[in-house]
Amino acid sequence: MKERPILFSGPMVRAILEGRKTQTRRVLKLQDYDGGDCYETKDGILRDILSLCPYGIPGDRLWVRETWRRHKENLPDGIMYRANNMLSFFTGDEPEAAHDCKRTDFWRPSIFMPRWASRITLEVTGVRVERLQEITEEEAQAEGVEARRSMKDGVAPVVYSYQDPFRIIWDSINGKKYPWSDNPWVWVIDFRHMGRE
């Protein structure tokens, strides 16, 4: 079993904590896997690559990096998490570096979150590769997005879509290099929330 960090935005951290997010898609950069380690078959499936997933294989763990800051205002020392303004008090098991980090007046970007400050650990339960636009409504819901209501032809029935909000979020994060319209290959990582490890 290996542990790796993974970045999530505030809304996606909240979705994990609420039990709505159990899946994530990340761009598979084919240029990283040249030399015969992967290929596209005539039926459109990428093979011989799952063991190379940078997010791990089933059984591995991902620890979540999120926006955070130190907190100490007439309270025991701890960490504040921006996603839901949750305060977690230090238990005394943190490394000395945790207590040496004295500034409490600014939010630190998620990329700089050390392992000791992470409150969310995920267990990888599945990994596969597919084209981005192959996502189903159920999978878009598992991505933790909120459904969007729309009406057919301006009248009932109301149709709820998870794919549309997922597409919008995808393009807001990845649209410059890997837009939805390009239908890039992606890693699909299924996970379960283990809590704090």
C-alpha positions as a Markdown table, in Angstrom:
| # | Residue | x | y | z |
|---|---|---|---|---|
| 1 | Met | 0.0 | 0.0 | 0.0 |
| 2 | Lys | 1.3 | 3.4 | -1.0 |
| 3 | Glu | 0.1 | 6.9 | 0.1 |
| 4 | Arg | 0.0 | 9.9 | -2.3 |
| 5 | Pro | -1.2 | 13.5 | -2.0 |
| 6 | Ile | -4.1 | 14.7 | -4.1 |
| 7 | Leu | -5.5 | 18.3 | -4.4 |
| 8 | Phe | -9.2 | 19.1 | -4.1 |
| 9 | Ser | -11.0 | 22.4 | -4.3 |
| 10 | Gly | -13.2 | 23.6 | -1.4 |
| 11 | Pro | -16.5 | 22.5 | -3.0 |
| 12 | Met | -15.1 | 19.1 | -3.7 |
| 13 | Val | -13.8 | 18.8 | -0.1 |
| 14 | Arg | -17.2 | 19.5 | 1.2 |
| 15 | Ala | -18.7 | 16.9 | -1.2 |
| 16 | Ile | -16.3 | 14.3 | 0.2 |
| 17 | Leu | -17.1 | 15.2 | 3.8 |
| 18 | Glu | -20.9 | 15.0 | 3.0 |
| 19 | Gly | -20.5 | 11.6 | 1.3 |
| 20 | Arg | -21.5 | 12.9 | -2.1 |
| 21 | Lys | -18.1 | 12.5 | -3.8 |
| 22 | Thr | -16.7 | 9.0 | -4.3 |
| 23 | Gln | -15.0 | 9.5 | -7.7 |
| 24 | Thr | -12.6 | 11.8 | -9.4 |
| 25 | Arg | -11.3 | 12.3 | -12.9 |
| 26 | Arg | -7.8 | 13.5 | -13.7 |
| 27 | Val | -6.1 | 14.1 | -17.1 |
| 28 | Leu | -4.0 | 11.2 | -18.4 |
| 29 | Lys | -1.1 | 12.8 | -20.2 |
| 30 | Leu | -0.3 | 10.3 | -22.9 |
| 31 | Gln | 3.2 | 11.8 | -23.6 |
| 32 | Asp | 4.1 | 10.5 | -20.1 |
| 33 | Tyr | 3.5 | 6.9 | -21.2 |
| 34 | Asp | 5.3 | 6.6 | -24.6 |
| 35 | Gly | 7.6 | 3.7 | -25.4 |
| 36 | Gly | 4.9 | 1.0 | -25.6 |
| 37 | Asp | 3.6 | 1.2 | -22.1 |
| 38 | Cys | 0.1 | 2.1 | -23.4 |
| 39 | Tyr | -1.8 | 2.0 | -26.6 |
| 40 | Glu | -5.2 | 2.6 | -28.0 |
| 41 | Thr | -7.0 | -0.5 | -29.3 |
| 42 | Lys | -9.4 | -0.5 | -32.2 |
| 43 | Asp | -12.3 | -0.5 | -29.8 |
| 44 | Gly | -11.0 | 2.7 | -28.2 |
| 45 | Ile | -9.8 | 1.2 | -24.9 |
| 46 | Leu | -6.4 | 2.1 | -23.4 |
| 47 | Arg | -4.7 | -1.0 | -22.0 |
| 48 | Asp | -1.5 | -1.9 | -20.2 |
| 49 | Ile | -1.4 | 1.4 | -18.2 |
| 50 | Leu | -3.4 | 0.9 | -15.0 |
| 51 | Ser | -0.4 | -0.1 | -13.0 |
| 52 | Leu | 1.2 | 3.2 | -13.9 |
| 53 | Cys | -1.6 | 5.4 | -12.5 |
| 54 | Pro | 0.0 | 8.3 | -10.6 |
| 55 | Tyr | -2.9 | 8.1 | -8.2 |
| 56 | Gly | -2.3 | 4.5 | -7.2 |
| 57 | Ile | -4.1 | 1.2 | -7.5 |
| 58 | Pro | -6.9 | -0.3 | -5.4 |
| 59 | Gly | -5.8 | -0.5 | -1.8 |
| 60 | Asp | -3.6 | 2.6 | -2.0 |
| 61 | Arg | -4.4 | 5.7 | -0.1 |
| 62 | Leu | -4.7 | 9.4 | -1.1 |
| 63 | Trp | -4.4 | 12.1 | 1.4 |
| 64 | Val | -6.2 | 15.3 | 0.6 |
| 65 | Arg | -4.5 | 18.6 | 0.3 |
| 66 | Glu | -6.9 | 21.6 | 0.8 |
| 67 | Thr | -6.6 | 25.3 | 1.7 |
| 68 | Trp | -5.7 | 25.7 | 5.3 |
| 69 | Arg | -4.1 | 27.9 | 8.0 |
| 70 | Arg | -2.9 | 27.7 | 11.5 |
| 71 | His | -5.3 | 28.8 | 14.2 |
| 72 | Lys | -4.7 | 30.1 | 17.7 |
| 73 | Glu | -6.9 | 32.8 | 19.1 |
| 74 | Asn | -7.5 | 32.2 | 22.8 |
| 75 | Leu | -8.0 | 28.5 | 22.0 |
| 76 | Pro | -5.8 | 25.5 | 22.0 |
| 77 | Asp | -3.5 | 25.4 | 19.0 |
| 78 | Gly | -4.9 | 23.9 | 15.8 |
| 79 | Ile | -5.7 | 24.1 | 12.0 |
| 80 | Met | -8.6 | 25.9 | 10.3 |
| 81 | Tyr | -9.8 | 24.3 | 7.0 |
| 82 | Arg | -11.2 | 26.9 | 4.5 |
| 83 | Ala | -13.6 | 24.5 | 2.8 |
| 84 | Asn | -16.0 | 24.5 | 5.7 |
| 85 | Asn | -14.3 | 26.7 | 8.3 |
| 86 | Met | -13.7 | 23.6 | 10.5 |
| 87 | Leu | -11.2 | 23.9 | 13.3 |
| 88 | Ser | -9.2 | 20.9 | 14.2 |
| 89 | Phe | -7.2 | 21.1 | 17.5 |
| 90 | Phe | -3.7 | 19.6 | 17.7 |
| 91 | Thr | -3.5 | 16.4 | 19.7 |
| 92 | Gly | 0.2 | 16.5 | 20.5 |
| 93 | Asp | 1.0 | 13.8 | 17.9 |
| 94 | Glu | 1.9 | 16.3 | 15.2 |
| 95 | Pro | 5.5 | 16.8 | 14.3 |
| 96 | Glu | 7.4 | 19.7 | 15.7 |
| 97 | Ala | 7.1 | 21.5 | 12.4 |
| 98 | Ala | 3.4 | 21.9 | 13.0 |
| 99 | His | 3.9 | 23.9 | 16.1 |
| 100 | Asp | 6.8 | 25.9 | 14.6 |
| 101 | Cys | 4.4 | 27.2 | 11.9 |
| 102 | Lys | 3.5 | 30.4 | 13.8 |
| 103 | Arg | 1.6 | 32.6 | 11.3 |
| 104 | Thr | -2.1 | 32.4 | 11.7 |
| 105 | Asp | -3.2 | 35.4 | 9.6 |
| 106 | Phe | -3.3 | 34.0 | 6.1 |
| 107 | Trp | -4.7 | 31.0 | 4.1 |
| 108 | Arg | -2.1 | 28.6 | 2.7 |
| 109 | Pro | -2.7 | 27.2 | -0.7 |
| 110 | Ser | -3.6 | 23.5 | -0.8 |
| 111 | Ile | -0.4 | 22.6 | -2.7 |
| 112 | Phe | 1.6 | 23.5 | 0.5 |
| 113 | Met | -0.4 | 21.4 | 2.9 |
| 114 | Pro | 1.9 | 18.9 | 4.6 |
| 115 | Arg | 0.8 | 15.3 | 5.4 |
| 116 | Trp | 0.4 | 16.0 | 9.1 |
| 117 | Ala | -2.2 | 18.8 | 8.4 |
| 118 | Ser | -4.4 | 16.6 | 6.2 |
| 119 | Arg | -7.7 | 15.6 | 7.7 |
| 120 | Ile | -9.0 | 13.5 | 4.9 |
| 121 | Thr | -7.7 | 10.1 | 3.8 |
| 122 | Leu | -9.2 | 8.2 | 0.8 |
| 123 | Glu | -8.8 | 4.6 | -0.1 |
| 124 | Val | -8.6 | 3.9 | -3.8 |
| 125 | Thr | -11.2 | 1.3 | -4.6 |
| 126 | Gly | -11.0 | 1.3 | -8.4 |
| 127 | Val | -9.0 | 2.8 | -11.3 |
| 128 | Arg | -9.8 | 2.8 | -15.0 |
| 129 | Val | -9.0 | 4.9 | -18.1 |
| 130 | Glu | -11.7 | 6.3 | -20.4 |
| 131 | Arg | -12.5 | 9.3 | -22.5 |
| 132 | Leu | -13.9 | 12.3 | -20.5 |
| 133 | Gln | -17.2 | 12.4 | -22.3 |
| 134 | Glu | -18.0 | 8.8 | -21.5 |
| 135 | Ile | -19.1 | 9.9 | -18.0 |
| 136 | Thr | -22.6 | 8.8 | -17.1 |
| 137 | Glu | -25.2 | 10.7 | -15.1 |
| 138 | Glu | -24.6 | 8.4 | -12.1 |
| 139 | Glu | -20.8 | 8.9 | -12.4 |
| 140 | Ala | -21.2 | 12.7 | -12.7 |
| 141 | Gln | -23.3 | 12.5 | -9.5 |
| 142 | Ala | -20.5 | 10.5 | -7.8 |
| 143 | Glu | -18.1 | 13.3 | -8.8 |
| 144 | Gly | -20.0 | 15.4 | -6.1 |
| 145 | Val | -21.5 | 18.0 | -8.3 |
| 146 | Glu | -25.0 | 19.5 | -7.6 |
| 147 | Ala | -27.7 | 18.7 | -10.1 |
| 148 | Arg | -28.9 | 21.3 | -12.4 |
| 149 | Arg | -32.6 | 21.7 | -13.2 |
| 150 | Ser | -33.8 | 22.3 | -16.7 |
| 151 | Met | -37.2 | 22.2 | -18.4 |
| 152 | Lys | -37.7 | 20.6 | -21.8 |
| 153 | Asp | -39.1 | 23.1 | -24.3 |
| 154 | Gly | -39.8 | 25.5 | -21.4 |
| 155 | Val | -42.5 | 23.3 | -19.8 |
| 156 | Ala | -42.6 | 20.3 | -17.5 |
| 157 | Pro | -41.2 | 17.8 | -16.9 |
| 158 | Val | -38.2 | 19.1 | -15.1 |
| 159 | Val | -35.0 | 17.3 | -16.0 |
| 160 | Tyr | -32.1 | 17.0 | -13.5 |
| 161 | Ser | -28.6 | 16.8 | -14.9 |
| 162 | Tyr | -25.3 | 16.1 | -13.2 |
| 163 | Gln | -23.3 | 16.0 | -16.4 |
| 164 | Asp | -23.9 | 19.7 | -17.3 |
| 165 | Pro | -22.5 | 21.0 | -14.0 |
| 166 | Phe | -19.6 | 18.5 | -14.2 |
| 167 | Arg | -18.7 | 19.8 | -17.7 |
| 168 | Ile | -18.8 | 23.4 | -16.4 |
| 169 | Ile | -16.5 | 22.5 | -13.4 |
| 170 | Trp | -14.2 | 20.5 | -15.6 |
| 171 | Asp | -13.7 | 23.4 | -18.0 |
| 172 | Ser | -13.2 | 25.9 | -15.2 |
| 173 | Ile | -10.3 | 23.8 | -13.9 |
| 174 | Asn | -8.9 | 22.1 | -17.0 |
| 175 | Gly | -10.4 | 24.1 | -19.9 |
| 176 | Lys | -7.3 | 25.9 | -21.1 |
| 177 | Lys | -5.2 | 22.8 | -21.8 |
| 178 | Tyr | -7.7 | 19.9 | -21.7 |
| 179 | Pro | -11.2 | 21.2 | -22.5 |
| 180 | Trp | -14.3 | 19.1 | -22.4 |
| 181 | Ser | -14.7 | 19.5 | -26.2 |
| 182 | Asp | -11.4 | 17.8 | -26.8 |
| 183 | Asn | -12.6 | 14.7 | -24.9 |
| 184 | Pro | -9.2 | 13.8 | -23.4 |
| 185 | Trp | -8.3 | 10.5 | -21.9 |
| 186 | Val | -8.7 | 10.6 | -18.1 |
| 187 | Trp | -8.0 | 8.5 | -15.1 |
| 188 | Val | -11.2 | 7.6 | -13.3 |
| 189 | Ile | -10.4 | 7.0 | -9.6 |
| 190 | Asp | -13.1 | 5.5 | -7.3 |
| 191 | Phe | -12.5 | 5.9 | -3.6 |
| 192 | Arg | -14.0 | 5.7 | -0.1 |
| 193 | His | -13.5 | 8.2 | 2.6 |
| 194 | Met | -11.5 | 6.8 | 5.5 |
| 195 | Gly | -11.5 | 9.9 | 7.7 |
| 196 | Arg | -8.3 | 11.1 | 9.2 |
| 197 | Glu | -5.4 | 8.7 | 9.2 |
